[in-house]
Amino acid sequence: MVKVFILGAGDGGKAVLSRLLRFNWFEIVGVADLNPDAPAIHLARAANLPIFLEDPLYLLQSMSIDLVFDLTGNPVIRHQLIQISENNFDVATGEVAHVLWDVIRELEDRESRIKQRLGENQILLEVSMILSRSETPEEIFQGIVAGAMRITGMPAGSLSVYNKHNHELFLVATKGLSSEFYKNGSYPVRQGGLTEHILSNKDPILIPDLSNFPAFDNPVVLKEGIRSLIAIPLIADKGPIGILYSDAFEPRRFPASLITSLKMLATQAVIAIQKQQAFEKIKDLSIRDPLTGLYNRRYLNKVLSSEIGRALRLNRSLSLILLDIDKFKRINDQYGHVKGDHVLQALAECFELMIRPYDILSRFGGEEFLILMSETDEHKAIASAERLRTAAAKLDLLPDGSQVTCSFGVCTLGRIEKESISPKEFIECADQALYRAKNAGRNRVCTYGN
């Protein structure tokens, strides 16, 4: 430990003392000045350090001292110090004191950077643990946004996932932003815009003041009052998968050292999102028909059970459409199974485009499709089935121009005269209606109960 005596307690003495107090390898053995109100005297008194308000030169030879800071600026005192310092202590006067001051300042800056980096690494570790424990997409997305806000110290943030097929970003999580901001669920990546600029970079982009960024003109962000932001592109092996934002409502300055931690966070975020997407894909495969991509029978039965219960409990309308491709065996026999698969895929795509977003379309059997329509009475279900029937008949699917038609059976829950009904019974009623349509000549819609 270096034992230090400070001679001269003005502003320079205070600056040196305040810095030396931050290091445990300096021991301050005294602070001297003839002025009892000198700045460093007040600081020394607050730190319970020895204070000398008279000329201490006669004491220095008898004290155990390694280094004396002469900050008096008095050449006479400097000369006296040099005379008595021989073999007793070193003297830092004038320029030497300033050089040492610069060294201490550099040590302080280095210590500050180390502390900041350790703090960021601690946050990264905590974020990693949170993401590893997260079970739902919402938990993962919110955990990523919260981690970015903690590292940057900014009050708001958001995460958008990139869809490369339609070149759009979908907002999946926000913190610190208004509900109006979240309503803008998706937005295109415009050529020359901010998002394209971000996605084309691999490193985080720090924008201290958005008003100085010429390519920025997003009215939603401007309305939110965001003035500065950090945009972290999330880049996987096959390209960008999203953008993570940290936002502030005033201009800010960002330390360059922040980029390293943000890149590490981006790596964690990419791994977590890809893991979630892989899980969702596997989960989706378990409930999807591999040929058409529609929901499979197992999923339909599960949903149908809850929808029947809800409709009966709340006295709401619920309809079921069961349809079958007419003479599908002949199509396979005459044109081959590859063409038969093509017909199934084309009809599935056609029907999926025509139903409402909340209707559930599934492949129910070999050439059978089933549509579950909530909040739909018999009249509306029949109209929907007729539209699908007409659209199917207009498709050009076979090489010889032959028409492909479908038969439809419609059943509405209110038509079944039972207080409770199982999914199997509901489907059987729709199947009876389909059977009537087949027997009546095919390519038509029939209902249960008429």
N, C-alpha and C positions, 0 to 999 in steps of 0.2 A: 504494500500500500504506500502511495506517495503522499508524504506530509507536506501540505501547502500553506503558505502564509500570503495573504493578499494585502498589499500596501497601497492605499488609495481606494476609497469606497464610492467614487462617483459612478456615472453611468457605465463606464468601462469596467469598473470593479464589480458592479452589480451583474453585468452581462457575463463576465467570466465566472463569478460565484454561482450564478443560477445554473450554468452549464456543468460546472464541476460537481454540484450537488446531485446531479443525476447519475453519477458514476460511483459505484461502491469501491473503486480502487483509488479514490482520492480521499484523504482525511484533511479537513480544513482545521488547522491548529490556531488560526487567528485572522481577524480582519481589522485593519487599523486605518483611522482617519481622524483628523482634528475636528471635523464637523460631525456632531452627534446626529444630525438629520440627513446625512449622506445616504443615497439610495441603498448601497450595499450594507450599511450599518443596520437599516431597518430589516433587510432580508436576513442578515446574520442573527439579529435578535430573535426573529421569528423561528429560525432554525436552531436556536440555543447554541450558537457558536461563540467562542471567546472573542470579545470585542476590546479594542485598545483605542482610547480617545486621546492619547498623548503620543509623543515621539517614541516608537518602540525599538529604534535602532539599537539602543544599548542592551535590549533584552534578546535580540535575535541570536547573538553569539552563544547564549546559554541555553537556547531552546533546541529541541530536536526537530530540525526542519530539513526537508530535501529540496524544496523549491520555493522561491519567493517571487511573486508577481509584483513588479513595480509599475503601478498604473498612475503614479502621481504626475508624471510628465516633468518632474523637477530634476534638472541635471546635477544639482548639488547632492540630492538624496541618492541619485543613481551612482555618483562617484563614491559616496560613503558606503553604499551597499557592496559595491565591487571590492572595496578595501577590506570589509569585514567578512566577505563571503568565502574567502580562500580556505579550502579544505573543510568548510562548514556546510554550505548549501549552494545550489545553483540559482542564478538570477535570470528571470525572464523580464526584459525591459523593452519598451517600445515595439520595434518590429518583431522581435522574438515572441512577445506576448501575442501579437496579432496572428503570427504564424501558428502558434499553439492553439489560439482561438479557432482558426480555420480547421485545424486538425480535429479539435473537439466537435466542431460543427459537422464535419464529415462523418465522425463516429456517431453523432446523434442521428444524422440522416440515415446512416446505414442501419442503426438500431431500429429506427422508425420503420424502414422498409422491411426489415426482418419481422418485426412485430405484425405489420400489415399482412405480410405473406403468410405468417403462421396463422393469423386470424382467418384469412381466406381459405387456407388449407383445412382448418378446422370446420369451416362452413361446408366445404366440398365433401369432407368425410361425412358430416351429418346429412347432407343432401343425398349422398350415395346410400346411406342406411335407410333413409326415408323412402327412396325410390325402390330399393330392394324389398321393402315391406309392403309397398303399395299393391293392391289387388285389382283396382278398377282403373279404367282410363282416366277418369276424373281425378283420382288421387295422384296418378303419375303426372298429369298435366299441371295440376295446381302445385305439386311439389317442385317441379322444374321452375315455374314462375317465381315461387317464394324463394328458392335458392338464388336466382339471379338478383332479386331485389335485396337480399341480405348481403351478397358480395359487393354490389354496387352502392348500397346505401340509398337507393332511390325509392320513392313512395308508391310507385305503380309499375305494372308490368303486364305482359300478355304473351300468349303463345299461339302461333298459327301454324297449321299443318299444310304442306304444299301438295296439291294434286297435279301431277305432271301431265295428265291426260287432257284436262281442260285449262291448264295453266292458271289455276286459281289457288288462293290461300283461304283456308277455313279456320276461323277463330275458334279455339277449343278451350281457352282458359284466360281469365283476366283477374287482376287484383288491383285495388285502388282506383279503378275507373268506374264511370257511371254505367247504369243499366242500359242507357241509350247506346253507349259504345258497343256493348255486347250484342245489341240487336243487329248490328251489321255483321252477320255471320260469315259471309264470304265476300271476297273481292278479287277482281282479276289482277294479274301481274301485268301492268301496263308498260309498254316499251318506253324506255327513257325515264321511267318513274323510280321512286325510291326503292320499292320492293325489288325491282329487277336489278338495281345497283347492288343491293344487299346480297341477293341470291347469287350474283356473279362473282362474289368475293368469298374467300375461304376464312379470312380473319374477321373478328368483330369490328364493327364500324362505330366510332364514337363521334357523335354530333353535339358539340357543346351548345350550339344555338341554331335552331331550325330556321330562323329567319335569314340566316346567312347561307343556307343550303339551296342553291338555285333550282335543283330538280324536285324539290319538295313542294307539293301543293295539295296534300290530302285534306279535304274539307272536314272529314270526320275527326281526324287527329287535331286539326286546328280548332274545331269547335270544343273539343275536350280540354283545350288549354295546355297541351303538352308543348314545352319550349325546348327541351333537350332530351336526347335519348341515346341508348346504346342498343344497337341491333346486332344480334349474334346469329349468323347463318348456321343452320344445322345441316351439315353435309355428310351423307353416308357414302359408301363405296360407289353406288350407282347414281349419285347426284344429290341435289338438295331435297330435304324432306320437311323443312319448315324454317321459321324465323322466331327467335326468342327476343323479346323486347324488355328493356328496363326504361322507365320514363320518369321525367321530372317536370314540374310545372314552372320552372324557371331555368335560365341558362346556367350551365355548370361547367366546371373544368374537371377533366378526368386524368388521373395519373396514368402514364404509359404502361406502368408495371401491371395495371389491371388486366391487360390483354391476356397475359399468360393464364391467369386464373379463369377468365371467361372462356378461353379455348378448352381448358380442362372441363369446365361445366358443360360446354357444348358436346364434348365427347360423351359425358355421362348421359346427357339428354338424348343424344342419338341412340345410344345403346338401349335406354329405357323405352323410347318410342318404338324402336324396331322390335323389341321384345314384346311390347303390347300389341303391335300390329301382327306379329307372327301368331300370338295367342288368339287374337280375334279371327285371324284367317283360319286357324285350326278349328276354332269354335264354330265358325261359319260353315266350314266344310262338313261338320257333323250334322248340320241342319239343312244342307242344300243338296239338291239333286245334281250330280256331277255333269249330266248331259245338258240340261237346260239352264242350270244356275238358279232355278226356282226353289222355294222351300220344299222340303220333303214331307212325306206323310207323317213321320214321327213328330216333327215340329208342329204340323197342322193340328194333330190330335191334342197336343199340349195346349196350344193357344185356344183351340175350340172349346176346351173344357172351361177355361176361365172366362171366355166371352159369353158362353151360355149362362154361366152363373151370374155374371154382371147384368146381362139382359133381363133375366128372370127377376133378379133382386130389385132392379131399378125400373122394371116394366118398360124396357126399351126394345126397339125393333132390331132383329138380327136375321139375315138371310144367307142362304148357302146356294151356290151355283155349282152343279156337277156337270161337266161336259166331256164328251167323248168324240174322238175323230172317227168319222164314218168310214167304214170299210178300210180300216188301217192295215189289216192283214193283207188285203189285196195290193196295197201300195208297196208293202215290203216284198211280197212275192213277185210283183211285176217289175218294180224298179230297183229292188235291192234294199238291204238294211241301211246302207249309207244314206241313200235318199230318204228313207223313212226317218232316220235321225235328223236329217236336215229339215224335214217337215215339222217334227216336234220342236226343234229349236226356233224355227221361223214363227210358228204359232205362239210359242211361249213369249217371244220378243214382242209380237204384235199385241197380245193380251196385256202384257206388263205395261206397255205404253198407254193403253186405253183405260185401265182401271184407275181408281183414285189412289193417292199416295198411302192412305191408311187401310186400303183393302189388302187382304192377304191372298196371294196367288200361289198355289202349290201344284207340283206334279203328284197326282194321287195314285196313279197306276201306270201301266205300260203306255196307253194312249189316252189316259184320263187326266183331266185337270180339275182342281177344285178351288173356288173363290169364296172366301169368307168376307161378308160385307156387313160391318156394324152400322148401326143407325140407319138401316135400309129396310123399308117395308116391301111388300110383295110387288106393288106396282113399279117401284123404282128398280127392283131386282130384275123384273121381266124386261124393262126397258134396257137395262145394262146388258142382259144376255142377248137381246136382239141386236144391239150394236156390235157385240163381239161376233155373233153369228154372221152378220152381213160382212164385216171386215174380213173374217176368215175365208169366206167364199170368194172374195175379190183378189186374194193373193195368188200370184202366179208361181206355183211351187213345183209342178211336174213338167218334165221335158216335152210331153205331147200336148200340153195346155189343158189337160183334164182338171176339173174343179175339185178342190179339197173342201169338204163341208164338215160341220160339226153339229151334234145334237146336244141340247141343253136341258137339264132338269133343275127347276128352281123350287126351293123350299124355304118358307118363312116361319120363324119360330111360333108365331101366333096361330098358324094353321094346325099345329099339332095339339090335340086336345088332351094334354097331360100337364099336371102341375110341375113335374120335373122330367128332364130328358137327358140322356147321356149323349156324348159325342157320337157314339156308334149309332144310336137310334136316329139322331138328327141326319147323319149321312145316309142312313138307309132310306129315310123319307125322300131325300133328294135323289137317291138312286132309283126309287120307284117312279119319280117324275121323269128321270132320264129314260127309263125303260119304256114309258108311255111314248116319249118322243121318238124312240127308235122304232117302236111298233107302228107308229102313225106315219112312217115314211122317211124318217131321218131329216136332217137339216131343218130343225124346228125347235121351238122352246115350249116345254110343257111344265106345268106347276103341280105341286103336291096338293091333293085335296079337291081338285076340280075334275 
